[in-house]
Amino acid sequence: MSSQSQAYLLEGRVAVETGSLQGIRKAVAIGLSQAGATVLVTGTNLERSQKVSEEVLTGRETDYFIGDLS
């Protein structure tokens, strides 16, 4: 598979990345967005969730959810 065909491998998919406000989970959320997925960022801090959602956006649809999913 060429790199161009892999660029949007997750186009049309939705990814819910829990605990995605920092570290590896934040990087995963960004990677999912770059792969074409619509990403739902989750966390317990409103300001950080908004900031990460904006970072993840990269021209894709994204949103955030505030709450404890445990």
C-alpha positions as CSV (number, residue, x, y, z in Angstrom):
1,M,0.0,0.0,0.0
2,S,1.4,3.4,-0.9
3,S,1.8,6.1,1.7
4,Q,-0.9,8.2,0.0
5,S,-3.5,5.5,0.3
6,Q,-2.6,4.9,4.0
7,A,-2.8,8.6,4.8
8,Y,-6.6,8.5,5.3
9,L,-7.0,4.9,6.4
10,L,-9.6,5.8,9.1
11,E,-11.6,8.2,6.9
12,G,-15.3,7.9,7.9
13,R,-14.5,6.3,11.3
14,V,-15.0,7.7,14.8
15,A,-12.4,7.2,17.5
16,V,-13.1,7.8,21.2
17,E,-9.8,8.3,23.0
18,T,-10.2,8.2,26.8
19,G,-7.8,10.1,29.0
20,S,-6.4,11.9,26.0
21,L,-5.4,15.2,27.7
22,Q,-1.7,14.4,27.9
23,G,1.1,12.0,27.2
24,I,0.8,9.0,24.9
25,R,-3.0,9.1,24.8
26,K,-2.9,12.7,23.5
27,A,-0.4,11.5,20.8
28,V,-2.7,8.7,19.9
29,A,-5.6,11.1,19.5
30,I,-3.5,13.3,17.2
31,G,-2.4,10.3,15.2
32,L,-6.0,9.0,14.8
33,S,-7.0,12.4,13.5
34,Q,-4.1,12.5,11.1
35,A,-5.2,9.1,9.8
36,G,-8.6,10.5,9.0
37,A,-10.8,9.6,12.0
38,T,-13.2,11.9,13.7
39,V,-11.9,12.1,17.2
40,L,-13.7,12.5,20.5
41,V,-11.3,13.7,23.2
42,T,-12.3,12.8,26.8
43,G,-11.0,14.0,30.1
44,T,-12.0,15.6,33.4
45,N,-10.6,19.1,32.8
46,L,-12.6,21.5,30.6
47,E,-9.8,23.9,29.6
48,R,-7.3,21.1,28.8
49,S,-10.0,19.2,26.9
50,Q,-10.8,22.2,24.8
51,K,-7.1,22.9,24.1
52,V,-6.3,19.2,23.1
53,S,-9.4,19.1,21.0
54,E,-8.1,22.1,19.1
55,E,-4.6,20.5,18.7
56,V,-6.1,17.3,17.5
57,L,-8.4,19.0,15.0
58,T,-5.8,19.3,12.1
59,G,-8.5,20.0,9.6
60,R,-10.7,17.2,10.9
61,E,-13.9,17.0,12.9
62,T,-13.2,16.7,16.6
63,D,-15.1,17.3,19.9
64,Y,-14.6,16.7,23.6
65,F,-16.4,15.1,26.5
66,I,-15.9,16.1,30.1
67,G,-16.4,13.3,32.6
68,D,-15.0,10.2,34.3
69,L,-15.5,7.1,32.1
70,S,-14.0,4.7,34.6
